[in-house]
Amino acid sequence: MQQALNDIGFTLPAQGCTYWNGEAMGSTDYLDLPETPASTASATATAAANAVHLARLLADTPYPAPEQ
């Protein structure tokens, strides 16, 4: 979905999404984990920080409106 939004003109932050692919060849669902793995928590925190950074940049200096 992220690529589709980018293709039609949305601005997306770097590393704007995370996903859980589990253990290699495993069948563990993310919701079944007893706690969030550190690497997953770190990637999610980075994605959130990148989104906040982009939002602040766009709030301070929005894209110019196209000329009519």
DRENVOVEX-951992 format. One record per residue (C-alpha): chain; x, y, z. Coordinates in nm, 4 decimals. Layout:
residues N
+---------+----------+----------+----------+
: koldren :        X :        Y :        Z :
+---------+----------+----------+----------+
:       A :        X :        Y :        Z :
...
+---------+----------+----------+----------+
end
This chain:
residues 68
+---------+----------+----------+----------+
: koldren :        X :        Y :        Z :
+---------+----------+----------+----------+
:       A :   0.0000 :   0.0000 :   0.0000 :
:       A :   0.2833 :   0.2381 :   0.0794 :
:       A :   0.4182 :   0.2128 :  -0.2746 :
:       A :   0.0720 :   0.2747 :  -0.4194 :
:       A :   0.0290 :   0.5907 :  -0.2107 :
:       A :   0.3742 :   0.7086 :  -0.3156 :
:       A :   0.2930 :   0.6405 :  -0.6809 :
:       A :  -0.0103 :   0.8712 :  -0.6721 :
:       A :   0.1677 :   1.1596 :  -0.5015 :
:       A :   0.1443 :   1.1108 :  -0.1260 :
:       A :   0.4482 :   1.2086 :   0.0787 :
:       A :   0.5638 :   0.9204 :   0.2958 :
:       A :   0.8347 :   0.9246 :   0.5610 :
:       A :   1.1485 :   0.7168 :   0.5306 :
:       A :   1.0959 :   0.3713 :   0.6789 :
:       A :   0.7290 :   0.4559 :   0.7110 :
:       A :   0.6054 :   0.1085 :   0.7969 :
:       A :   0.7043 :  -0.2013 :   0.9885 :
:       A :   0.5899 :  -0.5592 :   0.9672 :
:       A :   0.6352 :  -0.8882 :   1.1491 :
:       A :   0.7588 :  -1.1809 :   0.9454 :
:       A :   0.8152 :  -1.4083 :   1.2447 :
:       A :   1.0846 :  -1.6629 :   1.2777 :
:       A :   1.2106 :  -1.8075 :   0.9506 :
:       A :   0.9680 :  -2.0755 :   0.8338 :
:       A :   0.7752 :  -2.0368 :   1.1611 :
:       A :   0.4101 :  -1.9854 :   1.2305 :
:       A :   0.4184 :  -1.7528 :   1.5332 :
:       A :   0.1649 :  -1.4729 :   1.5086 :
:       A :   0.2814 :  -1.1341 :   1.6380 :
:       A :  -0.0208 :  -1.1088 :   1.8678 :
:       A :   0.0754 :  -1.4405 :   2.0284 :
:       A :   0.4199 :  -1.3194 :   2.1396 :
:       A :   0.4612 :  -1.2732 :   2.5161 :
:       A :   0.6362 :  -0.9383 :   2.4556 :
:       A :   0.7452 :  -0.7215 :   2.1654 :
:       A :   1.0939 :  -0.8134 :   2.0409 :
:       A :   1.3486 :  -0.5334 :   2.0920 :
:       A :   1.4288 :  -0.5143 :   1.7207 :
:       A :   1.0597 :  -0.4747 :   1.6345 :
:       A :   1.0092 :  -0.2081 :   1.9020 :
:       A :   1.3148 :  -0.0201 :   1.7760 :
:       A :   1.1987 :  -0.0295 :   1.4132 :
:       A :   0.8517 :   0.0903 :   1.5150 :
:       A :   0.9970 :   0.3759 :   1.7227 :
:       A :   1.2138 :   0.4816 :   1.4282 :
:       A :   0.9145 :   0.4746 :   1.1923 :
:       A :   0.7153 :   0.6911 :   1.4349 :
:       A :   1.0029 :   0.9380 :   1.4768 :
:       A :   1.0417 :   0.9658 :   1.0988 :
:       A :   0.6678 :   1.0324 :   1.0596 :
:       A :   0.6774 :   1.3052 :   1.3260 :
:       A :   0.9826 :   1.4640 :   1.1635 :
:       A :   0.8155 :   1.4708 :   0.8215 :
:       A :   0.4928 :   1.6093 :   0.9701 :
:       A :   0.6844 :   1.8937 :   1.1350 :
:       A :   0.8694 :   1.9729 :   0.8128 :
:       A :   0.5441 :   1.9845 :   0.6164 :
:       A :   0.3697 :   2.1922 :   0.8849 :
:       A :   0.6508 :   2.4480 :   0.8765 :
:       A :   0.6929 :   2.4510 :   0.4977 :
:       A :   0.3987 :   2.2946 :   0.3126 :
:       A :   0.4173 :   2.2045 :  -0.0514 :
:       A :   0.3053 :   2.4970 :  -0.2668 :
:       A :  -0.0419 :   2.4689 :  -0.4138 :
:       A :  -0.0433 :   2.3977 :  -0.7853 :
:       A :  -0.1203 :   2.6946 :  -1.0039 :
:       A :  -0.4720 :   2.6872 :  -1.1465 :
+---------+----------+----------+----------+
end
